[in-house]
Amino acid sequence: MVAIRLIELDPLDRQGIGRGSDVWDLARLWDALLAAESIVHKKPDTLLPLPASASRLDEKKAATEASRIGHGSFGNFGFDDFGFMEMQMRHQEQQSTPGRVIVTHSVVSQVSSLLEQILSMESMPY
């Protein structure tokens, strides 16, 4: 399957291709996502201090925050270095787990909705 192969080729989903929402073989999808999840690098508990880099990031963040004043709540988010970096970090933190992908899969979602309808019909008085 093409979607499974894409997950294998891009396990971190850096290209934003998707996580197999059109795959019907949920067992193979689960296996591919588990393999991809093992590649995802976890954030370390501690980092080496980089004072020069930290001060530069603080300056960029302050400049970004200052430029957002008067531009609404979004400002120029995503177009400056700090905004892009922040957006990229958030995307990596929100990587879907295999369970989340399966639960939100269209087939599972439709079956769940159907079961809810059946249960609500059974509880209705005649």
URGI-V862619 format. One record per helix or strand. SS is the DSSP state (alpha for helix, beta for strand). FROM is the first residue (numbers start at 1). TO is the last residue. Records with the same first field share a line. If there is no record, write none. Layout:
# URGI-V862619
SS = FROM-TO ; FROM-TO
This chain:
# URGI-V862619
alpha = 2-9 ; 26-39 ; 51-68 ; 81-93 ; 98-103 ; 106-122
